[in-house]
Amino acid sequence: MENILFRDATIHDLPKIVSIYNSTIPSRMVTADTEPISVEDRIQWFHEHNPKTRPLWMIEQDGNVAGWLSFQSFYGRPAYNGTAEISIYIDEQYRGKQIGDFALKTAIEKAPSLQIKNLLGFIFKHNIPSLKLFYKNGFRDWGHFPRVAVLDGVERDLVIVGKRVAD
């Protein structure tokens, strides 16, 4: 894609990260949060990232923030260090422009250099666009949790998709 840059997020990016995240809450498609979160709510989460093995990247197009991408540790135990959950959030005005696809492809390509062998995505089963994106990029169903979330009184399934990215 043209003019797309990935850079490590700084603490000064946290308000924009939270704003993009909060913009997805009303759809009830992307996150299990049902109310907006605050910057303060995300400070510890921000500090759990590090550029060498669990980066948090800002996605910029033509110098403007188009979204963010996060690699998070899976299950928090050393035996799982080679596995990371990936999250991609795109700013409203950049959605539908293939930036998420480009970001996922970039994450897959860079994961081995981050000591990651497996990538996971935690996606609601009714979030068809996100599932299609991950399936298109070689992810497969690795887990299914029926009716584990309740959003506005509706029980929702969670699908865990995974992809081996390094041997």
N, C-alpha and C positions, 0 to 999 in steps of 0.2 A: 504494500500500500504506500501511497505517496505521503511524504511529510509526516510519518508517524514516528514518534520517539518514545522510548521507555526510559524512565529514570527512577532512581531510588527516591521514595517519598521522604520528606522531612516532616518534622512535627508541625511545621507551618502549613503543610498540605492537609492536615487532619480536618479542618473545617470543611474543605471541599469534599474530602472522602466521605464524611458524615452526611453532607448535603446530598451527594449522589446516592448513597445508601438509603437515606430517608425517602428519597423520591420513589423508591421501589416498593415501599411498605403498603401504600393504598391498593396496589394491584392484587395483593395476596397471592402472588405467583412466585416470588423470589426469596423472601425471607420469612422466618417464623416470628420475627418481631411484629407486633401489632400496633405499636405506638412509636413515634419518632424517638431516636436515641440522641444523646448529647455528645459533644466533643469529649467531655469529661468521662463519659461512659466508655470511650474507646482508647483512652490513653494507655492503659495496661496492654490491651490488644496491640496497639501500635508498637510498643516496646518489645513485644514477643517476636517481632520480625527482625531479621538481620540480613544485610546484603549478600553475605557469603553462602547461606544455606536456606534461608526463609525470607526472601525479599518481599517487599511491598513496593510495587512499581506504580508510578503515575504514567498514564497513557496520554500523550499530547499529540495533537494534530495541528500543524501550523502555529505552534506556540500556545495553543489553548488546551486546557485539560478536557480530554474526551472521556476519561474514565480512570479506573484503577484495577490492578490485579494483585492478588495476594496469594502467597504460598504459606500454608499453615501446617504445623506439625499435626500428625495424626495420632491421637490417643495418648500423646505425652509420655511415652515410655521409650527408652533407648533402642529396644529391639525394632521399633517402627521408624527409626530415623530415615530410612530410605523411601518412606512413603509420605506424601504431602497432599493436603486438600488444596485445591485451587478454587479461587473465587474471582469472578470477573464482573465488574459493575460499570456500566456505560452511562454517561450523562444523557439525560433525556433528548437533548438536541442532536446527539450523535448516534442514537439507536437506529438500527435498520440500515446502517451504512457499511456493514462488514467489518467494523472495527473489532467486535467481539471475536469473530473468526480469526482475524489476523493476530489478536492478542493470544488466543488459545494456541494457535500454531507456533507462535514465538515461545510461549511457555513450554510447550512440548519439546521444542528444539533446545532450549536453554536448561531444562530440568537436569539432564545428566551432569552438567558442569556445576550444579548446585548440590550434588550428591544425592539426587532424587532418582529412584528407579521406578516408582509407581506414582501416578497422579490419580487423585480421586475428586469427583464432583458430587456434592450432595444437592439433589434437585427434586423439587416436588414433582410428582407424577403428572400433575395437570399443567406443568410448565413445559408445554410442547416445544416452543421455540428453543429453549435452552437444551432440552434433551436432543432435539434435532442437531443443534450445533455440536454437541459433544459426540453424538453418534457419527456425524459426518467426519469428525476428526479421529475416528478409530476407537473411541471409548465404547465399552460394553457394560451391560448390567452386571454389577458385582454384589448387589444387595437390594432387597426390597423390604421396606418396613410399612406394612399396611396400617392405615388410619392412626398414625402416631402423632399427628398434629391436628389441632382444631383451630380453624380460621373462620371467624364470624359464624360459629356454630356448625361449620361443615368439617367433617373429618377428612383429612388429606393423607395420602401416601407419600413416603419419601423413597426415592430411588438413589442408590449410590452407584455411580458409574465409575469405572476405572480403566486405566490404560498403563501397560508396562512400557516405559520409555527408555530403559537402559538395562543391559545385562551385566 
